[in-house]
Amino acid sequence: MNFEDRVTIAAPAAQVWDNLLDVNCISACMPGVQEVRQIDDRTFDALIAASVGPMAGQFTFRAVLVESDPPREMRGEVTGEDSVTKSTIRANVTMALQPLSQNETELAYRATVGVNGRLAILGDMILRATAALMVDQFIKRLQERVGVRGVSK
């Protein structure tokens, strides 16, 4: 599955960048996060409660920042497993920041996600809908948390 979009965040690029690297900000923005633990400055583990179609469970994830060019672009890898079916998830995520003005930044993201195991049997449509909802909620929360108040669009 591939996800790709561009969104505008009402904040300077450096501020958006700092928040994308802040494990507390990311965990507050990601729906269902129950626990997060920073391993080092490039790695963190998370426990997320989520429902995919008729199945609900917990997913353990490890996210690693593979490359970064502050405050312009970063690439990360995410691996995870669900507690119910032991299905595995692997994602490659790229985020690029482009200043639009002093207080606006375009965040372009691209994610390639692969699922193996019983979750994959649910089908692309259910998995894509669940993932798209989580991404939308993440972006909305990031915009609310990071955005500068009073900036007109």
Beta strands, then each sheet from edge to edge (+ up, - down):
strand 1: 2-9
strand 2: 33-40
strand 3: 43-52
strand 4: 55-69
strand 5: 73-82
strand 6: 88-101
strand 7: 104-116
sheet 1: 1+ 7- 6+ 5- 4+ 3- 2+
end
